[in-house]
């Protein structure tokens, strides 16, 4: 896993809302293609279900839908 720098905003309440708002695109963090594919699959799940978070069982179903399989001991 790669570390991603996170900007911490220490301003209080209304001070945070005064600056220009920019939405970051997912590609701004230079993520690998398989990570972007997984993020997209989770996003599609959220849109279809109307829920903000999938259960772990649903995450497993999403992964299997992307073609991931459990391997035996190596």
Secondary structure, 3 states (H helix, E strand, C coil): CCCCCCCCCCCCHHHHHCCCCCCCCHHHHCCCHHHHHHHHHHHHHHHHHCCCCCCHHHHHHHHHHCCCCCCCCC
